[in-house]
């Protein structure tokens, strides 16, 4: 039978839709899983208790019914034209996927002549299915669940105003906020049978919605891409797909969009509200770093000279270079960070056992053999790509023989002690050299060599000493091959006479001078040979120079003091996050082409990359100090790269008073980059103070690895370790113009 409706349901009113479905409509059914046979016209209705839908009146012997709880998915299919009763008719279809009692999946297609019926049935059934899938625990976010459980000391799943106030302080929400008490009472009143003035988990979830989300930051997204669903503006799979394509520059399938929605919707449904959109944007899957970089993805078959190599200076030290402690732990830490060039300053020790320490200082001493044991144990914990042991050799020939014995005995097959291929003109690739360890040192040259490295790495009292003449033992010289160190004289002489397997070390001052006077020639030189750079000797506190000063000229081994955290190590960590943290990053094409001058570049060279960054808001920021005060946070952006691109101390947001929970900045910054492939961006979060501002966290990233659109920037400690749950949201655009 056919029923007439007094009123067409409002597609935004779910109650009207469900009443309409309970009245029923004419459909034809096709089993898409098996026969694909179209049955005759039936009348489909929703049960009064809204737990199933079925045919009505029921056919004798038929038990056709689909429980709402068994529904997996509802989709709208394309309309098509067909002949029914000798007349052409346009049919519209919605498809229900469901599971049977044996947990097998089936698909049924329902055909109707009225397109509105497809909308009503698909949205109504989806709503009912979503309602059944709501989580028992109303607290969606893991961090909020942890916060509730920590505040609920007596484990009765109830929080009073005092407990809430303490919780707010721990989450950096000012208790001076006059809305706290009002919102607390409001949430208590809304809960049925709540007579004790405390919040249950449900009330707590509602209470925190008020503080957790500033809908203003996503209002533009919702307004432009959202759809009105059940009276609320939301993102469904189709509108989310468009948002990701047009704003995030990502092409996602509808299935991927549905998965994102189910992950971030508090009702585990099919639509994202404003709160769900924010939850999606500050989730780690939306990080600013392109996820391709989390795995080794670059071409690893090019010559070793084509890569930046993660490198440490004075690796044995845990702190300063005068009184600091030497430790094998320092080597262990460096290897775990993906360091592939380790330095060993070796001197004669007692009982014919060489030692490692910072010579002629009060730093402690460690046995050479213990260092090699540590390297043997952890050499390839981060990746299998080759390791270079950079020696500053001050040992007598007798103890050099002992060093050679330890290297061979403890490293075994890992030590590459073969001869170089004199028929080749380029170094082997990291891929070819997997699992191998190389000794970088001076070979026998007329029976003695000059140790020029000590001139700049030493302290003043070391620098005052004449350059030492080192007699190289044959046994030690024989294990030096593809990374043979020689004394640097000039770029011209090196280009004319140097062999492809020989390398030089440049002190910080020499590097800067060559970069200023002969930038193109220095890049040409580093295309052919390995170049190591290291900090100047006056850095007795183990401070670091800016590694981009070496990278922009193609220097592969830019050695830093790994024991000293700070902006320079942050930049180094950022670069070597680009290729699965394997310790090797392919140099940009501009450096490998040999036709690039970092000192003389303008728009006519490559064009200019115009960059727009909006700093939007922070989320769950930690306190800066132990005094438990809520921070006044602000963000500073520094840009490192070629001289024309460096911008330091210019881009700073306003400070937000007493809010480390969700401070809103909403500030725009614009700048041009002339060599974006060599630029590095560092975001630093600080707490404004009366004296010196306190550091809270940072994130450093090569510009080439940045994803555009709305992105989450995770925060890292000084050590480089992540700060749990802490991040801030940015919007980024970049465009190349000639």
C-alpha positions in Angstrom: 0.0 0.0 0.0 1.1 3.6 -0.6 0.8 6.2 2.1 0.6 10.0 1.5 2.6 12.3 3.8 1.1 15.5 5.1 4.5 17.1 5.3 7.9 16.5 3.6 10.6 15.9 6.1 13.2 18.6 6.7 16.5 17.0 5.8 18.1 18.9 8.7 15.7 17.5 11.3 16.5 14.0 12.3 13.2 13.5 14.2 11.1 14.3 11.2 13.2 11.9 9.0 12.8 9.0 11.5 9.0 9.5 11.6 9.0 9.5 7.8 11.0 6.2 7.7 8.6 4.6 10.2 5.8 5.4 7.7 7.8 3.6 4.9 8.1 3.8 1.1 8.1 1.7 -2.0 11.4 0.1 -3.0 12.9 -2.6 -5.2 15.7 -4.7 -3.8 18.8 -6.2 -5.4 21.3 -8.5 -3.7 24.7 -7.1 -4.7 26.6 -9.9 -2.9 25.1 -12.9 -4.6 22.4 -13.1 -7.3 22.1 -9.5 -8.3 18.4 -10.3 -9.0 16.0 -7.5 -8.8 12.8 -8.4 -6.8 9.4 -6.9 -7.3 8.2 -3.8 -5.6 8.2 -4.0 -1.8 7.3 -1.6 1.0 10.2 -0.8 3.3 9.7 0.5 6.9 11.7 1.4 10.0 10.6 -0.5 13.1 8.9 1.5 15.8 11.7 0.9 18.3 14.2 2.0 15.6 16.4 -1.1 16.0 15.8 -2.6 12.5 14.1 -2.0 9.2 12.0 -4.6 7.1 9.3 -5.1 4.5 5.7 -4.4 5.5 3.4 -6.3 5.4 5.7 -9.2 5.9 5.6 -11.9 3.2 4.6 -15.4 4.4 7.8 -17.4 5.2 10.0 -14.3 4.8 12.1 -13.2 7.7 13.7 -10.3 5.9 15.0 -7.8 8.4 18.3 -5.9 8.9 19.2 -4.8 12.4 20.6 -1.3 12.8 23.4 -2.8 14.9 24.5 -5.0 12.0 25.0 -2.1 9.5 28.5 -1.5 8.4 28.1 1.3 5.9 25.5 3.2 3.9 26.3 4.6 0.5 24.4 6.5 -2.2 25.0 5.0 -5.7 24.7 6.7 -9.1 21.2 7.0 -10.5 20.4 5.2 -13.7 17.6 4.9 -16.3 15.7 1.6 -16.9 12.5 0.2 -18.3 9.9 -0.7 -15.7 6.4 -1.8 -16.9 7.3 -0.8 -20.4 8.1 2.8 -19.3 11.4 4.4 -18.9 12.1 5.5 -15.4 15.0 7.1 -13.6 15.8 5.0 -10.5 17.9 6.1 -7.5 19.8 3.7 -5.3 21.2 3.5 -1.8 23.3 0.6 -0.7 23.4 -0.9 2.8 26.4 -3.1 3.8 25.7 -5.3 6.8 26.9 -8.4 8.6 24.9 -11.6 9.2 24.9 -13.9 12.3 28.0 -15.6 11.0 29.8 -12.2 10.7 29.8 -12.4 6.9 29.4 -9.2 5.0 26.5 -8.6 2.5 25.4 -5.7 0.3 21.8 -4.8 -0.6 20.8 -2.1 -3.1 17.4 -0.4 -2.7 16.0 1.3 -5.7 13.4 4.2 -5.4 11.9 6.5 -7.9 12.0 9.6 -5.6 15.5 11.0 -5.1 14.5 12.5 -1.7 13.8 9.0 -0.4 17.5 8.2 -1.0 18.5 11.2 1.1 16.1 10.3 3.9 17.0 6.7 4.2 20.7 7.1 3.8 20.9 9.9 6.4 18.4 8.3 8.8 20.0 4.9 8.8 23.5 6.5 9.2 22.3 8.5 12.1 20.9 5.5 13.9 24.0 3.4 13.2 26.2 6.2 14.5 24.2 6.5 17.7 24.7 2.8 18.4 28.4 3.2 17.9 28.9 6.0 20.4 31.7 5.1 22.8 30.8 4.1 26.4 33.5 6.5 27.6 32.4 10.0 26.5 36.0 11.3 26.9 37.5 11.1 23.4 41.0 12.5 23.8 43.6 10.3 25.5 45.3 13.3 27.2 41.9 14.3 28.7 41.2 10.8 29.9 44.7 10.8 31.6 43.9 14.2 33.2 40.6 13.0 34.5 42.0 9.8 36.0 44.9 11.7 37.6 42.5 14.2 39.2 40.1 11.5 40.4 42.2 10.5 43.4 39.6 8.4 45.1 38.6 6.7 41.8 34.9 7.3 42.2 34.6 8.8 38.7 33.4 12.1 40.2 35.3 15.4 40.2 34.4 18.4 42.5 35.1 22.0 41.9 38.3 21.9 43.9 39.6 19.0 42.0 38.6 20.7 38.7 40.5 23.8 39.7 43.7 21.9 40.5 43.3 20.1 37.2 43.0 23.4 35.3 46.2 24.7 36.9 48.1 21.6 35.9 46.8 22.1 32.3 47.8 25.7 32.4 44.3 27.2 32.4 44.1 30.2 34.7 41.8 29.7 37.7 41.1 33.4 37.5 38.8 32.6 34.6 35.4 33.7 35.9 33.7 31.2 33.6 35.1 28.2 35.4 32.7 28.1 38.3 29.8 29.1 36.1 30.4 26.4 33.5 31.1 23.8 36.2 27.7 24.5 37.8 26.0 24.4 34.4 27.4 21.0 33.6 26.4 19.7 37.0 22.8 20.9 36.6 22.5 19.4 33.1 23.2 15.9 34.5 20.2 13.9 35.7 20.2 12.8 39.3 23.3 14.8 40.0 22.7 16.1 43.5 26.2 16.0 44.9 27.6 18.9 42.9 30.3 16.8 41.2 31.0 16.0 37.5 30.7 12.5 36.2 32.8 11.5 33.1 29.9 12.7 30.9 29.7 16.0 32.6 33.5 16.4 32.6 33.6 15.8 28.8 31.0 18.5 28.3 32.8 20.9 30.7 36.0 20.6 28.9 34.5 21.2 25.5 34.0 24.8 26.7 37.8 25.2 27.4 39.3 22.8 24.9 38.1 24.2 21.6 38.1 27.7 20.1 35.7 27.2 17.2 36.8 30.5 15.7 40.0 28.9 14.4 38.1 26.5 12.2 35.0 28.6 11.5 36.4 29.4 8.0 36.9 25.7 7.2 33.4 24.7 8.4 31.8 27.7 6.7 33.4 27.1 3.3 33.5 23.3 3.2 30.9 22.1 5.7 27.4 20.9 5.1 24.4 21.4 7.3 23.5 18.0 8.8 20.8 17.6 11.4 20.9 21.3 12.1 24.7 21.5 12.6 27.3 22.5 10.1 29.7 19.6 9.8 32.2 18.0 7.4 31.2 14.7 5.9 33.4 12.5 3.7 32.7 14.3 0.5 33.3 17.8 1.9 36.4 16.6 3.8 37.8 15.2 0.6 37.4 18.6 -1.1 39.0 20.3 1.9 42.0 18.1 1.8 42.4 18.4 -2.0 42.1 22.2 -2.1 43.6 23.4 1.2 45.9 20.6 2.4 47.1 19.6 -1.1 46.4 16.0 -0.4 44.3 13.6 -2.5 42.4 11.3 -0.2 39.9 8.7 -1.2 36.4 8.8 0.4 37.3 5.7 2.4 40.3 7.5 3.8 38.1 10.4 4.7 35.6 8.2 6.4 38.3 6.6 8.5 39.5 10.1 9.6 36.0 11.0 10.6 35.4 7.9 12.6 38.8 8.5 14.3 38.1 12.0 15.4 34.3 12.3 15.8 33.3 12.2 19.5 30.3 10.1 18.5 32.3 7.8 16.3 29.9 8.7 13.5 30.0 9.9 9.9 30.4 13.7 10.3 32.9 16.0 12.0 31.7 18.9 14.0 33.9 21.9 14.7 35.4 20.1 17.8 36.1 17.1 15.6 37.8 19.2 12.9 40.2 20.8 15.6 40.8 17.3 16.9 41.8 16.2 13.4 44.0 19.2 12.8 46.1 18.8 16.0 46.5 15.0 15.6 50.0 13.7 14.7 48.8 12.5 11.3 48.5 16.2 10.4 52.1 17.0 11.3 53.9 19.7 9.4 56.6 17.2 8.4 55.7 15.3 5.2 55.4 11.7 6.4 57.4 10.5 3.4 60.5 11.6 5.3 59.8 9.2 8.2 61.2 6.4 6.1 64.3 6.0 4.0 63.0 7.2 0.6 65.9 8.9 -1.1 68.2 7.5 -3.8 71.0 5.9 -1.8 73.0 4.7 -4.8 74.9 8.0 -5.6 78.5 8.6 -4.6 79.2 9.4 -1.0 80.0 13.0 -1.9 76.4 13.6 -2.8 75.1 13.3 0.7 75.1 15.3 3.9 76.4 13.0 6.7 75.3 13.4 10.3 78.6 14.1 12.1 79.8 14.7 15.6 82.8 16.7 16.9 84.7 15.6 20.1 82.2 12.8 20.3 83.7 11.4 23.5 82.7 14.5 25.6 79.5 14.8 27.7 80.0 18.6 28.3 82.7 21.2 28.0 86.1 20.9 26.5 88.2 21.9 29.5 86.9 20.1 32.6 84.2 17.9 31.0 83.8 14.2 31.3 84.7 11.8 28.5 82.5 8.7 28.3 81.6 5.8 26.0 78.0 6.8 26.8 78.5 9.8 24.5 79.2 7.5 21.6 76.2 5.4 22.4 74.0 8.5 22.5 75.4 9.8 19.2 74.8 6.5 17.4 71.2 6.4 18.6 70.7 9.8 17.2 71.8 8.6 13.8 75.3 10.0 13.9 77.5 8.5 11.2 80.8 10.3 11.7 82.3 9.9 15.2 85.5 11.6 16.3 88.3 10.0 18.4 91.1 12.1 19.8 93.7 9.4 20.6 96.8 9.6 22.8 99.3 7.2 24.3 98.0 5.6 27.5 99.5 3.5 30.3 100.2 -0.2 29.8 100.4 0.3 26.0 96.7 1.0 25.8 95.7 4.1 23.8 93.3 6.5 25.4 90.7 9.0 24.1 90.3 12.5 25.6 90.7 16.2 24.8 94.5 16.4 24.9 96.3 18.9 27.2 93.1 19.6 29.1 91.5 18.4 32.4 88.9 16.3 30.6 88.7 12.7 31.8 90.2 9.9 29.8 88.7 6.7 28.5 90.3 3.6 27.0 90.3 3.4 23.2 89.4 -0.3 23.3 86.2 0.6 25.3 85.2 3.1 22.7 85.6 0.6 20.0 83.6 -2.0 22.0 80.7 0.6 22.3 80.8 1.4 18.6 80.8 -2.3 17.7 77.7 -2.8 19.8 75.7 0.1 18.5 77.1 1.0 15.1 74.1 0.2 13.0 71.2 0.6 15.6 69.7 3.5 13.6 70.5 2.3 10.0 72.9 0.1 8.1 74.5 2.9 6.3 78.3 3.3 6.7 80.0 4.9 9.7 83.2 7.0 9.5 85.6 7.0 12.5 87.4 10.4 12.3 90.8 10.1 14.0 92.8 12.9 15.5 95.9 10.7 15.9 98.5 11.7 18.5 99.7 8.2 19.3 103.1 6.8 19.0 103.6 4.2 16.2 103.6 1.4 18.9 100.2 2.4 20.2 98.9 3.0 16.7 99.6 -0.7 16.1 97.5 -1.5 19.2 94.7 0.7 17.8 94.8 -1.2 14.5 94.6 -4.5 16.4 91.6 -3.4 18.4 89.8 -2.0 15.3 90.3 -5.3 13.4 89.6 -7.6 16.4 86.6 -5.8 17.8 84.9 -4.6 14.6 85.7 -7.8 12.6 84.0 -7.8 9.2 82.3 -4.5 9.8 85.7 -2.8 9.4 86.4 -2.0 5.7 90.2 -2.6 5.4 90.4 -3.3 1.7 92.2 -1.2 -1.0 90.6 1.6 -3.0 89.8 1.1 -6.6 92.2 3.3 -8.5 90.3 2.9 -11.7 87.3 4.7 -10.3 86.9 8.5 -10.1 84.0 8.7 -7.5 83.4 7.3 -4.1 81.1 4.3 -3.6 77.5 4.9 -2.5 76.0 4.5 1.0 74.0 1.6 -0.4 77.2 -0.2 -1.6 78.9 0.4 1.8 76.1 -0.8 4.0 77.2 -2.3 7.3 80.8 -1.0 6.9 83.0 1.1 9.2 85.8 3.3 7.8 88.8 4.9 9.4 89.3 8.5 8.4 92.9 9.5 9.2 96.2 10.3 7.5 98.2 7.6 5.8 101.9 7.3 5.6 103.2 10.3 3.6 107.0 10.2 3.5 106.9 8.4 6.8 105.4 11.4 8.7 102.4 13.7 8.5 101.4 17.0 10.1 98.4 17.0 12.4 96.8 20.3 11.2 93.4 19.5 12.8 94.8 20.3 16.3 95.5 23.9 15.3 91.9 25.0 15.5 90.2 22.4 17.7 92.7 23.0 20.6 92.6 25.4 23.4 94.9 28.4 23.4 97.6 26.5 25.3 97.3 23.8 22.7 97.4 26.3 19.8 100.7 27.8 21.2 102.4 24.4 20.7 104.1 23.8 17.3 102.3 21.5 14.9 103.1 18.0 15.7 104.9 15.6 13.4 103.2 12.3 13.6 104.9 9.1 12.4 102.1 6.8 11.0 102.5 3.1 11.7 102.1 0.9 8.6 99.6 -1.3 10.4 97.4 1.7 11.1 97.9 3.3 7.7 96.9 0.0 5.9 93.3 0.2 7.2 92.8 3.7 5.8 91.3 3.7 2.4 88.2 5.5 1.0 88.4 8.4 3.6 92.0 9.2 3.6 92.7 12.6 5.2 95.2 15.1 3.7 96.2 18.6 4.6 94.2 21.3 2.9 96.3 23.8 1.0 93.9 25.5 -1.5 90.8 24.8 -3.5 92.8 25.2 -6.8 95.4 22.7 -5.7 92.9 20.3 -4.5 90.9 20.4 -7.7 94.1 19.9 -9.7 95.8 17.2 -7.7 93.6 15.6 -5.1 92.5 11.9 -5.5 88.7 11.1 -5.2 89.2 9.1 -2.0 91.0 11.9 -0.2 89.4 14.4 2.1 90.2 17.6 4.1 89.1 19.2 7.3 88.3 22.9 7.4 88.0 24.8 10.7 85.0 27.1 11.2 87.0 30.3 10.3 88.5 28.8 7.2 85.1 27.6 6.0 83.6 31.1 6.4 86.5 32.7 4.6 86.4 30.3 1.6 82.6 30.6 1.5 83.0 34.4 1.3 85.9 34.5 -1.2 85.3 31.4 -3.4 81.7 30.2 -2.9 81.3 28.5 -6.4 84.7 26.9 -6.3 84.0 25.5 -2.8 80.8 23.9 -4.1 82.7 22.5 -7.1 85.3 21.1 -4.7 82.7 19.5 -2.4 81.1 17.9 -5.4 84.3 15.9 -6.0 85.7 15.3 -2.5 84.5 14.8 1.1 84.8 18.0 3.2 84.7 18.0 6.9 84.2 21.2 8.9 84.5 21.6 12.7 84.0 24.3 15.4 86.7 26.9 16.1 89.0 26.3 19.1 87.7 29.2 21.1 84.4 27.4 21.7 85.7 25.9 25.0 82.2 25.6 26.3 81.4 23.1 23.4 79.0 25.6 21.8 78.2 25.1 18.1 78.4 27.1 14.9 75.5 27.2 12.5 75.7 24.0 10.4 73.9 25.7 7.4 77.2 27.6 6.9 78.7 24.4 5.8 75.7 22.8 4.1 75.1 25.7 1.7 78.5 25.1 0.2 77.9 21.3 -0.1 80.2 20.3 2.8 79.2 16.8 3.8 80.7 16.3 7.2 79.6 19.3 9.3 80.7 18.2 12.7 78.8 19.5 15.8 79.2 19.1 19.5 76.3 16.6 20.1 76.6 17.1 23.8 75.4 20.7 23.5 71.7 21.3 22.9 70.5 24.4 21.4 69.4 26.0 18.1 72.3 24.7 16.1 71.7 21.1 17.1 68.0 21.6 16.5 68.7 22.5 12.9 71.0 19.5 12.5 68.3 17.2 14.0 65.8 18.7 11.6 67.9 18.1 8.5 68.6 14.5 9.4 65.0 13.7 10.0 64.5 14.0 6.3 65.4 10.4 5.3 64.2 8.1 8.0 66.9 9.4 10.4 69.4 7.1 8.7 72.3 9.5 9.0 72.5 10.4 5.3 70.5 13.1 3.4 70.9 13.6 -0.4 72.2 17.1 -1.2 69.8 19.3 -3.2 70.1 19.4 -6.9 71.4 23.0 -6.9 74.5 21.8 -5.0 75.1 18.7 -7.1 74.7 20.6 -10.4 77.8 22.7 -9.6 76.3 25.9 -10.9 75.1 27.6 -7.7 76.5 30.6 -5.8 75.0 31.1 -2.4 76.6 34.6 -2.1 75.1 35.9 -5.4 71.6 34.9 -6.0 68.5 36.9 -7.0 65.1 36.4 -8.5 66.5 35.8 -12.0 68.4 32.7 -10.8 65.6 30.3 -9.7 62.7 32.7 -9.0 61.6 33.4 -5.5 59.4 31.3 -3.2 56.8 33.4 -1.4 55.9 32.1 2.0 52.9 32.8 4.2 52.7 31.4 7.7 49.9 32.0 10.1 50.5 31.1 13.7 47.1 30.1 15.0 47.0 28.5 18.4 48.8 26.4 21.0 47.6 23.2 22.6 48.6 21.7 25.9 51.8 23.7 26.3 53.9 22.8 29.3 55.2 25.1 32.0 58.6 26.6 31.4 59.9 26.4 34.9 59.4 24.6 38.2 57.6 27.4 39.9 54.2 26.2 38.6 53.3 29.5 37.1 51.1 29.5 34.0 53.2 30.8 31.1 52.7 33.9 28.9 53.7 32.1 25.7 54.8 33.5 22.4 56.5 32.0 19.3 59.6 33.2 17.5 60.4 32.1 13.9 64.0 32.0 12.7 65.1 31.2 9.2 68.5 29.8 8.3 70.0 29.2 4.9 72.0 31.2 2.3 72.9 34.7 3.5 70.0 36.4 1.6 67.4 34.1 3.2 68.5 34.3 6.8 65.9 36.1 9.0 66.7 36.0 12.7 64.7 37.6 15.5 62.2 39.4 13.2 59.1 37.2 13.2 57.7 37.1 16.8 54.1 36.7 17.9 52.5 38.6 20.7 52.5 37.1 24.1 49.3 35.6 25.5 48.8 36.2 29.2 48.4 33.2 31.5 47.4 30.6 29.0 49.4 27.5 28.2 46.4 25.4 27.5 45.0 26.9 24.2 46.6 30.3 23.6 45.3 32.1 20.5 47.8 34.1 18.4 46.3 34.3 14.9 49.2 36.3 13.5 50.4 36.3 9.9 54.0 36.4 8.7 55.3 36.7 5.1 58.7 36.4 3.6 60.6 35.4 0.4 63.1 32.6 0.0 65.7 32.7 -2.8 67.0 29.2 -2.1 64.1 27.3 -0.4 65.8 23.9 -0.9 68.6 25.1 1.5 66.4 26.9 4.0 65.6 25.7 7.5 62.7 27.0 9.7 62.9 26.9 13.5 59.9 27.6 15.6 60.8 28.4 19.3 58.1 28.7 22.0 59.0 30.9 24.9 57.5 32.2 28.1 57.7 35.9 28.5 59.2 36.9 31.8 60.4 40.0 33.6 64.0 39.1 33.1 65.2 36.6 30.6 62.4 34.8 28.8 62.2 31.1 29.4 62.5 28.5 26.7 59.6 26.0 26.5 60.1 24.0 23.3 61.0 24.1 19.7 60.6 22.5 16.3 63.1 22.8 13.4 62.4 21.6 9.9 64.0 22.0 6.4 61.7 24.2 4.4 61.5 21.5 1.6 59.9 19.1 4.0 57.0 21.4 5.1 53.4 20.4 4.2 51.1 23.3 3.3 47.7 24.0 4.6 46.6 23.7 8.3 49.4 21.8 10.1 50.3 20.6 13.6 53.8 21.6 14.8 54.9 19.2 17.6 57.1 20.6 20.3 60.4 19.2 21.3 62.5 19.6 24.4 66.1 20.9 24.4 67.2 17.3 24.2 65.2 16.8 21.0 62.7 14.5 22.7 59.0 15.2 22.1 56.9 17.0 24.7 53.9 14.8 25.2 50.7 16.2 23.6 52.2 19.7 23.2 51.8 21.4 19.8 50.6 24.4 18.0 48.6 24.9 14.9 49.8 26.9 11.8 48.5 27.6 8.3 51.2 27.6 5.6 51.2 28.6 1.9 54.1 28.7 -0.5 54.3 29.6 -4.1 57.2 30.0 -6.6 57.2 33.1 -8.8 59.6 34.3 -11.4 
